[in-house]
Amino acid sequence: MSVKIALTLLCLLPLTANAGVYKWVDANGQTHFGDRPPAKAATSEVSVKAAPASVDAGARERHQKMTEFLEQQQKEREARRAVSAKAEEKAEKQAELCRKLRARLKYLASVSTFYNINDQGERVYVNEAENTRIREDFRKKVRSTCGNE
């Protein structure tokens, strides 16, 4: 119930704030001003201009400090976002590299033997110990780059 009353009063507030100022002269020649015109006198509405609110130096200084503080906070937020975006991009590149390395590791496991190409362009197959060493070296590379997943 009190909320309805408060809202009603709040709605009526602008009406009272913009109430006109009236000027009239009474029977004795005296000039009067009021917010309601008298019933039996000729009135004219007067335009009243409110004086601009003066802002003291302290308020201006506080406002300036607050503005500088907010600008600094915005710069810091933007810097944190940039760092975060860069870290996210780096993590995505790392994930892509690991995906490729793991695919290559899987391929190496399916290959029965490896070979080198000699000076004449011929394939020279390596022995089983060399095959095992190549696979193990690549596994170590994947582990050091991507961790144990």
N, C-alpha and C positions, 0 to 999 in steps of 0.2 A: 504494500500500500504506500509506504513512504517513498518507494522508487517512482511510483506514478506521480506523486506530488512533486518530487524533485525534478522529474522530466518536464512536467507542466510548467513549473517555475523557470526552468532553464529555457524553454521555448518562448516564454513571455519576456525574458530578459532583454532580447534585442529590441523589443517594442518600447520598453521604458528607456533604453539607452539612446534611442533615436527620437525621443519625444521632443517636440518643438518648443521653442522659447517665444513667448508672446510679450508684446509691448503695448501698453495702453496708458492713457492719461485720464486721471480721475476728475471729478467735478471741481476740485481745488486747483487743478493744473499740475498736479504732481505726476511724474512719469513712474510707471511701475513695470516690472518684468516678472514673468511667472511661467510655469510649465503648463498652466491651464488658463484659457482666456476667461475673463469675467463674463457673467451672463448679460449685463446691461451696458457694456462699454464697447466702443469701436476698438478693434485690436488689429495689430499687424504682426505677422510672424517674422521673427528676426533670425537671420542665419548666424550661428555661432560657430566659429572655427576654433577647435581645440589647439592649444599650443603644443608644438611637438615635444615629445618626451626628451628631456635632456639626459644625456648619458655621461656620467662622471668618468674621469680618467681611470679610476680603479676598475670600473666595469669594462671599459674599453680594453684595458690591459688583461683582465681575466678572460675576456672574449678572445683576444689575440693569442694568449697562452693556450686556451682550449683548442682553438683552430690549429695551432702549430702541433699540439699533442695529437689531435685526430689525424692530421696529415702524416705525422711520423708513424702512427699506428698503421695507417693505410700502406705506407711504403714498406714497413716490416712485414705486413701480411702478404704483399705482392712478392717480396723477396723469399718468404717461406714457400709460397706457391711455386715460384720459379725453381727453387731447390727441390721441392717435392716432384715437380714435373720432370726435372732432369734425372732424378733418382728413379722415377718410374720408367722413363725411357731406357735408362741403363739396364734396369731389371728386365724389361721386355727383350732387349737385345741379348742379354745373357741367357734368358729362357730359350730364345730362338737358336742361339749357338749350341746350347745343351741338347736341344731337340735334334739338331743336325748331327752332333757328335754321337748321340745315342743310336741314331739311325745308322750311322757309319759303323759303329761298334757291332750292331746287330748284323750288318752286312758282312763284316769281317769274320764273325762267328760262322757264317754260312759258307764262306769260301774255304775250299779244302786245302789249297796251298797257294803260296805267294811266289812271285818271280820278280827278277830284275831284268832290265834290258841292257845287254852288253854293247860294246862299241860298234859291232857289226849289225846292231838292231835285232838281235836274236833274244828270245826269252831264255833266261837261265833260272830254273826253279831252285828255291832254297830248301834246305833240309827241314825236317820236322822240328828240331830244336830252335831254328831260326823262326819258323812259323809261330811257335809258342811264344818266343821272345817278342815278336812284332805285336801279337795280340795282347800280351801282358803290358807292353809299353803303352799301347793305345788305351787300354783299360785304366792305367795310372793317369794318363792325360785327362781322360773323361772324369775320373774321380777328383783330380786336383782342380779341374775347371768347374765342375758341376756339383761336387760333393757326392756323398753316398746316398743315392736315392733309390 
